[in-house]
Amino acid sequence: NLYGSEIMITQITEKELNKVNDSEWTIVYLYADWCKVCAGFSPIVEHYSNEYTQHQWLKMNAAENIEYSKEIDFERIPYISIYHLGNFIGGEVISTEEQLNGLMSLIGNFNERSA
């Protein structure tokens, strides 16, 4: 991969959503093979999955998992779904390292406030 590190993100399908465990934080990255923005963003997500190993990282091809796409009601990719203690809490269209870094900071700030 681009950053030369091990990839700590697991590919899943909507039928495998039970893999969203009760980790404090789970990040589900939604992409599509035809999405050029996703192609550029995927190595960044993979790098972050290696840097933030305290979180569970999953990825799902949105074009092949339509029911999940409908369930969380998003319209664009790349999209990040966030789960806290196994519960879906929201998501956001994210396509830059700065945006992903901001999301990681929000999670870190939440952890500090709740500690």
Order of alpha helices (4+ residues) and beta strands (2+ residues): beta-beta-alpha-beta-alpha-beta-beta-alpha
